[in-house]
Amino acid sequence: MDMTRPIGATIAAAAMIMATPACGQESDPLAPLDRTETGSASAQGGSFRSYMNYVAQKARSEGVSQRTIDAVIPSLSPNQRVIELDRSQPGGGPGSGIPPYEPYRRRHVTNDIVQRGKAEYRQHYDTLVRIQRETGVDPFMILAIYGKETSYGRITGNFDLPQSLATLAWEGRRRDLFESEFIASLKLMDKGYTRQHLKGSWAGAAGKTQFMPTNILTLAADGDGDGFADIWNSEPDAFASIANYLKQAGWKPGIHWGAAVRVPASLNREAVKSNLVPPRCERVFARHSRFLTVAEWKSLGVRFEGRTLPDDVLATLIEPDGRNATAYLTTQNYRPILDYNCSNFYAITNGLVADAIAR
């Protein structure tokens, strides 16, 4: 089967990430969830069955086959556990505190995850090198994300995706998001994925990559050459899919994600403050300075703690634990990691794990 891989990398918001045990909730806030219940099931006043009838019509209009609609939709019912898990998620918003990064780093940059990553690299060396040659994506970053998302494939979730996504769409708090993901899950079945394939987290993240169905449709890649992108059962497919995601999100070959630095007390932070308004994850990007070359950072007294970056590379400064603590200069290749999960803690941690696997 020829799985299509069109351009366009977007991850389906914070719910998927929060559902991934490997990611945890200790990081700085993800894009805040909309806690407004304007689209709640009670406000909509519709039964689950009537809503499913509406979604069936919409799916049909988007090209989903009647065979798939008949095979899936009549079998569905709301999953109360999914609703409970969704409603228990923190909402972020004004006043939400950001915990310190250093304790998080110690819990997530561990010898265990690094050594298992090294073992994966040895086992799949030829595949990872080939994927790097084809996509330009650092194989150590692929492994870091794989380890972070699913503990190297050990924790992928066992919820039935159509049922979970239909439940979340009907619940209505983020109806547009989950309705489109539910219809995408039906499209996956039309492409040859079975209901047994479609297992994942309660919020719809699936497989070794923890992709949402829309991402599977557009970004899942065949890494083992069998013509089918199976992110549930094939590690080479998972590697190729993560690489494809990062490439489409803007990863550039040969540029390191960033490096740890020390910032002098004399640095005028207002002078390097970014005035850009990000299109999403505003609180995450607000912690970054504007881009300066590494040479310019050095002229301001910023000094590397270990690994260095070339003087002509553009980088932003982030101080996750504030002044007088380890900070990081991050390059343009830090941004695709944020695209995978919009959390600075997540992105920095993956960078550090990737570096440790590479050593």
N, C-alpha and C positions, 0 to 999 in steps of 0.2 A: 504494500500500500504506500502510495506517495503522499506523505503528510506535508501539507503546505506550510510555509514559514514566511508570511509577509512581514514587512517592516512595521514596527510600532510596539514599543515595550512600555506597558503600563501595568503596575501591580494593583490588585483590587483592595486597596485601603487597609486600614489597621486591623480589621476583624480577622483577616487571614493570619496576620502575623501574631496576634495575641493568642490565636488558637494553636500555635506551634510550640510544643513544650520546650524545644531547644532554644527558643528566643527569649522566653521569660518576659516578665513585666517590669523588670527593675530599670530598664533603660529610660533615657530622657523621653518625654512624651512623644508619641507618634502623632500623626495628624489627628487632632481632637475629633472624637466621635460626636455626631449630632445627636444629642439626647432628647431633642424635641419629638414628641410623640404625635406629630401632626398626621403621620401616615399610619398610625396604629390600626390594628385590625378592628378594634371597637369603634374608632373614628370612621373607618371606611364602611362599617356596618355590613360587611359581606361575609358569607360563610366561606370556609376553605374550599368547598366544592365549587361554588359559583366563581370564586377567584381562579381556580384551576381551569374552569371552562373558558374564562377570559384569556388566560395565559396560553391555553391550547390554540385558540384562534390566532393569537399574536405569533406563536411559534410557527404555525402553519404559514402565516404571511411572510415569515422570514426564511421559508424554505425547508423547515423540518418536515420529514416525511410523516404521513398519517400512520404508517406502521410503527414508528418510534413513539409517536404521541399515544397511540392505543396501548403500546406495551408498557408505558411508564405512568402516565398521568392517572389512570383509574386505580393504580395500586398505591397511590400516595395518601398519606394522612399526616397531620401535624405532629412533629416530634417535640414534646413538651420539654425534654431535657435541652434541646437546642435553644428554645426560647429562654429557658432559665439561664443558660450560659451566656447568651447574648445580652440579656438584661443585667447581668452581673458585671459586665465590663466597665472599667473606669472611664469616665467621660473626659478627663482633662479639663481644659478651660481655665479661665482666670483664677489665680490663687493656687493652682496645682504646683506643688514643689517639685524640683528636680533633684533627685538623690545624687550623692557623690559618685563619680565614675570609678575611682580606684577600687572600692570593694567589689563592684561589678566585674572589673577587669580580673581581679584575683579569682573570682568564681568561674569565669568563662574562658580565660586564657590559661588552660591547665595542661599539665604534662600529658594527661590522658588524651585529650582531644588532639594535641600536637602529635603524639606518637601514633595514634590511629590514622591521622592524616598522612604521616610519613609512610605507613604501611600501605595505605591506599595508593600513594604515589608510586611506590615500588611495584605494586601489583598491576597498576594500569598505566605504567610509564609510556608505553608506545601509543596508547590511545590518547592520553593527555597531551603528549607532544604533537600528535597529529592534529588534535583539536586546536591547540595553540597556533600551529602553522596555518590552519584554515581560517581562524577567527581573530587571531592576535591577542586573545585573552590569556592572562597569566594562569597557568594550571594550578598554582598554589592558592590563588583566590577562588578558583572553582571549588577546590577541596575545602577551603575554609567555609564557604557558604553552604556546601553540602553537609559539612559537619555541624554547622550552626543550625541549619533548618531542620534536619531530621536525625542528628547523631549518626551520620554516615548511613542513612537508610534504615536505621533501627526503629524510628518513631515516625510513622507517616499518617496515622489516624485510621479509624475503622468505621467512621460514620458513612452512611449511604448518601452520596453527594446530591442526587436529585431530591431526596426527601429533605435533607438539611436546607438546601437552597430554596426549595419550594416553601418550607416552613418560614424561613427568614424573610422571603419576599412577601408572604401572606401577612406575617406579623406587621410589616409595614414601616418599621423605623428607618430602614434604608432600602425601600422598595425598589427604586430604580436600579441600584447596584445589584441586588440579589435576583431580581427578575431577569436581568440580562445574563447573569451567571447561570441561572437555572436553564434558560433557553440554550445557552452555550453548551451545557451538559447534554442536552438532547442532540445538539448538532454533533457532539463528539460520538454519540452512539450511531448516528447516521454515517460517520466516517469509519466505523468499525470497532470502536471501543465498546466493550460489554459493560453491563451493570456491575459485574464483578471487578472490572477495572476501576469503576468510579467510586472509590473509597478514599476518604480523607478526613480532614479535621471537621469539627462541627460547623465551622464557618466557610467551608468550601475549598480550603487549600489542599492540594492533592499531590500524592506521589513523593518521590525522593527529592523533588525540587520545590515542593509546596507551591505549585502554580495554581491559580484559579482557572476555571474552565476556559475563560476567554484567552488567557495566556497559553493554555495548552493548545488551543486552536491555532494561534498565530506564532508561537515561539517554540513549541516542543520540537526537538530535532532528533534525527536518526543518527546515533553515534556508533552503532555496531554494524551498519550496512545491511540490515535485514529488511529495509523498506518501511519500517513501522516505528514510530517514536513512542516507546513504552517507558514513561517516566516512573512507573510503578515497579517494574521488574528488571530493568536494564540499567546498570550503572553507567555504561558508556552513553546511553541515551540521556541519562540525567546530566552527565558532564557536558555533553554537547548542547543540551537545552539551557543549562545555566550560562554557558559561554555565549549562546545565541542571545539570551536575554541581555547580558551585559553589553555585548556588541551593539545590539539595536538601541540600547540605552545610552550609547555614546562612548564606550570604552575605546581607547586609543592604544595601539601596540607600543611597547617600549617605554611607557611612562608609569613610574611606581605610584601607588596610591597616596603615599605620604610618609611622614617620619616624625618621631618624637623630638621635641625641642625644649629648650629652656628660654624663658622670656625675661629680659631685664626689667627691673623695677622702673626703669626710666621710660619704658615704651608708652607713648601717647596713644592710647587705644581709640580715642575719639578721632584721631587723624587717620586711622586705618579702618574705621567703621564702614561697613557696606551700606550703601543707600539703595540697593536693589530691592524690589518687592518680589519675592518668589511667587510663582503661580500656585504653589501648594506647600504644605508642611512649613508654614511661616515660622513657627516657633523653633523648629529644628534649624532652619537656615539662618535665623536671626542670631545664632551663636557664632557665625562665621564672620571674619573680617572680609574686606574686599581683597581681590587678587593682586598680589605683588610678585615680582620675580624673587626667586630664592636669594639672588644677589642683593636685592633691595632689603629683604628681611635681615640678611646678615649685616647690612649697613646700619640697621636699627638695633643691632646688638643681639638678635636672636641666634642661638647656638644649638647645633644638633647634639643629641645625647648619644647617638650611635650611628646608624645608617644616615647617609647624607643624600641630598638631591642635587642635581645639576643646577648651576647658577642661573641658567636661562629658563628654567621651568617656572611657570606661574603657580602660585599656591595661596591658599587662604589659611588663616590662623584660627584655631579653635582651642579654647582653654576649658576643658570639661570640668575641671575641679577648681576653676578660678585662678587667681594670681598665686605665685609662689609654689606652683605645682607643675608637673609635666604637662606640656601642651603639645599640639600637633600641627604641623604644616601639611595641608592636604591638597592634592592636585586635582585636575579635572577627572581623573579616574576614580576619585572618591565618590563623585556624584552618581555614577551608575550603581554603586553599592547602596547608596541612599535610595535609589529608585527601586531596588529590590525590597528594601524595608526602610522607610523614612525615619530612622533613628540614628543619631550620632553615636550612641553607645554601641549599637549593632554594627555600624560601619567601621568604627575604630577597632572594635574587637576582631572583626573579620580580617582587617589589615594586619593586626598583630599576630593572629593565628597563622595567616598565610606566610608572614615573614618567618615565624618559628618553624613551620613545616619545611620551608625552603632551606633553612640552615642545616 
